[in-house]
Amino acid sequence: MTYRKPTFHPANPASYRNRLREDASADYLIRLLWDALDYSAYGYGLYHAADLARRLQIPAISAIEFGVAGGNGLLALERHAAAIEAETGVRIEVWGFDTGTGMPPPQGWRDMPYRFREGNYCMDVDKLRARLTRAQLVLGDVAQTVQDFLTGQTPAPIGFVAFDLDYHSATLQALGLFEGDHAAFLPRCQLYFDNVIGYELSSYNRFVGELAAIEDFNAAHDDMKIAPSMALHRFVIARRWYHQIYLLHRFAHPAYATYVSGAGPQSLALKTDEAE
């Protein structure tokens, strides 16, 4: 069967998605776009990070998850990395940041103490480590581990980062990762923010939580900005995670202006008049 991207309404969307979930031979990106794989948002962001790296002739990239909790997302990120590595030829390193002991205490009202509290989302560290195949766990307070990572590690250029730290304070500390040298990043990074869409009880908005951290980051940086990706707006069927994909633009990155499009001088040439 030939599958298409979500530019149309199938007669039975759920059935179409289920067929894609079961058909391992289907195009990987199409399966992701239809949310037919676990943590499709992670796969989508990682796929396009690898694609940019390939266009820039960068042989390897890194993917990071902030807020590992039990580890289901990190294991899914490993699976996506293996599949996307095979498809693109770009080697992918995977890193997971967490306290290892659950959430720390909230640091004020911007951390939404009505929604999150100390000790939530614990990790069985030994159990998770036993199941990991390529990811490296970085455990501890994120403010410290990010700084140690920047000074003590030499990862492949970072191209995809998932943020699931819930708090404004922890998310803003994790965004400190981007203070690193340009060589440690792709010029445009794919990002996923988990807590920007939620139910009424969560009451997310730009003054609290991850959305507030994004606003603070943007206000503090003229040469880097984070904003929602517009690429997914072209599809007629929207999955929830379509609204959780963001992009970091590093305007001063040496490779920022490197041309990566396939368009050329004749791309929009005047069509031949059939009467001629």
N, C-alpha and C positions, 0 to 999 in steps of 0.2 A: 504493500500500500504506500502511496505517496502522501506525505504529510506536508502541511503548510504552516507558516507562521500565523499567529492570531490576527490576521488581517480580514477575517471573515467570521460569520456566525454559523458554526455547524448546526445541523438539525438537533443533535443531542451533544452539547458540549461535554458533559460528564463522561459519556461513552467514548467520545473522541480522546479525551484526556486519559481514560483508563487504557485504551488501546496503545497510546503512546507509552504509558508506564510499563506495559507488558512487552513492548517491542524494542528489544535491546539493539536492533539493527537500525532504528530510526535515527535521524540526524540529532546529535547531542544538543545543539543549541535550540532546536525546535522543541525537544523534550523539556528543556529548561523553561522556555517561554510559556509553555502550557502548564507549568508547575507539575510536571509528571514525574519529577524526581524529588527525593527528600532534600530539603534546604536548597530549593532551586535558586533562590536569591544568591546564595553563596556561589553556586556554580556559574550563574550568569555574570556576576562581578568578576570572578576569577577568569572566566573564558575571555572576557573583553580585555582584562589586564594582560593576559597572555598574548592576545591578538595584537595589542599595541606594542608589546615587547618584541614580537616577531617582526612587525613593520619597522621597528627601530633597530633591528638586528641585535637585540639584547638576548643572550642565551638563557638567562634564568631570572626568575622573580621570586618574591616572597609574598605569602598570604598570612594574615594575622587575624585571630579572633580575640577580642577583648571581652571577657566575661564567659568563661567556659562552662561554669556550673557543673552539671553531671558529666558533660562531655559529648552529648549527642551531636551537637553542631560541629565540634572539632573532628569527630570521626567522619561526619558527612563531608567536611572540607577536605579531608584526606582522600576520600573516594573521588571527589570532583577533581582534585589535583592529579590523581593517577590517570583519569580519563582524558583530561584536558592536556596533560603532558603528552600522552600518546597521540592526540589529534594535532597539536600545534608544534611539537618538537621543542617547546620551551620547558626547561626544568623548573620545578616548583618546590620551594621550601615552605613548610607550614609551621606556624608558631601559635601557641595559645597562652594568653595571659589571664591569671586569676589569683585571688588571694589563696585559694585552696581550702579556705575555712568558711566560706559563705560571705555574705555582704557585711562590710564594716558598718559602724553606726552612721546614720545620716548626719550631714554637716549643716543642716538648716532647712528652711522651708523650700528652697529650690530643689532639694533632693526628694521632695514629695514623701515625707514620713507617713502620710495617710495611705500610701500605696506600697511602700517598701520599708523593710526594717532589718536591723542587724541579724545576721545568721541565716537569712534566706539563701536558698540555692547552693547548698553545700556540695562538695566534691569528695568522692572516695578516690584519693590520689593514686593509691597502689592499684586499685581495680582499673582505673582509666589508663594508667601508664602501661599496664599489661596488654591493653587492646590497641594502643597506638602503633602505627607502622612507620610513620615518618615525622609526625608532628613532635615538636619540642615544647614542653611545658615550662612556662616562666612564672613562678609562684611568688607571691608577696604583695605588698602594697603597691598599687599601680604607679603612684607618684615616684617611687624609688625604682621599681623595676624598669620603667620606661627610660629613666636616665641611665641606669646600668646597661640597658640594652643598647642605647645610643653610643655609649663610650666603650663597652666591652665586647660587643658582637660586630661581626661584619657580614650581615645577611645579604643575600641577593637583593637587588633593588625591589622595594616594596611596591606592589601594584594593586593589592586588594586588602582592605581592612574592614572587618565586621565589628561593630560596637554594640555590645549588649550588657552595659554596666549599669543601666537604669538611672543611677544618680546623675545629677548635674555635676557635682564635684568630681566624681571619678571619671566621668566622660571628658571633662575639661582637662584633667590630668593626663588621660590617655591621648588626647589630641596634641599634647606636648610632644608626642612622637614626631610630629611633622616639623619640629624645630631642627631636626637633623639635617645634615648636608644634603644637597641636591643629589649627589651620587648615590644616596641610599634609597632613592625613590624614582619611579617613573614620573614623567612630567605631568601626567594626569592620572590620578589614582581612583579606582572604583571603590566606593564605600557603601556599606549597609548599616543602617541604624535601626535597631529593633524597636525602640520605644518612642517612635514618632507617630504611630497610629495605635489606637487602643480603644477600649470600651469607655462608656461614660464614667465609670468608676475611677478610671485612671486620670481623666481630665487633662491629658497632655496638651500643652500649648507652648508658645515660644518664650514664655517667661519661666518655665520650670524644666527640669530634666534634660534630656539629650538635646532637645530643640533650643533650650536656653544656652547650652554649652556651645552649640554651633554658632549662635548669634554672637556670643562672647569671643569665640575664636575669630570670626570674620571681622569683628570690630577692632581686634588687636593686630590684624595683619593686612597690609596693603598689597603684598606680593603673593599672597595665597588666599584663596576663597573656596568655601564649601557651599554647594547648592544642589538642589534636586536634579537628577538626570532627566532630560526631556526626551531621550531616545525612546522610552517605552510608551510615550503618549500617542505614538502613531498606530497602536494596535487597538482594535475595536473591542476586544475582550481583555479586561484588566484584572490581573491577580492582585491581591492585597500587597504583596511585596514590591509590586511595580512602584508604589509610592514610598518605598523605603530605600531605594537606590539613589545615592548621591555621588557627586564627583568632587574631588579636590583638584583644583588647578594651581600649579606652581608656576606662576608667570615668569619668574626669573630663572627657571631651570634651563640649563644650556641646550637641552633638546626640545624645549617647548615649541619652538617654531619649525622644527623639522617636519617637512611635508610628508604626510602619511596617507593622503587621499589618493584614489585611483583616477581622479578626474584629470583631464588634460585639455589642451587647446581646442580640440575638436569635439569635446564632450557634449556641447549644446549647439553644434553647427546647424545651420539652416537646412531643413529637410528638402530633398529634391521635389520639385513640383511634378506630380505625375503627368501633367499635361505637356511638360517639356520634352 
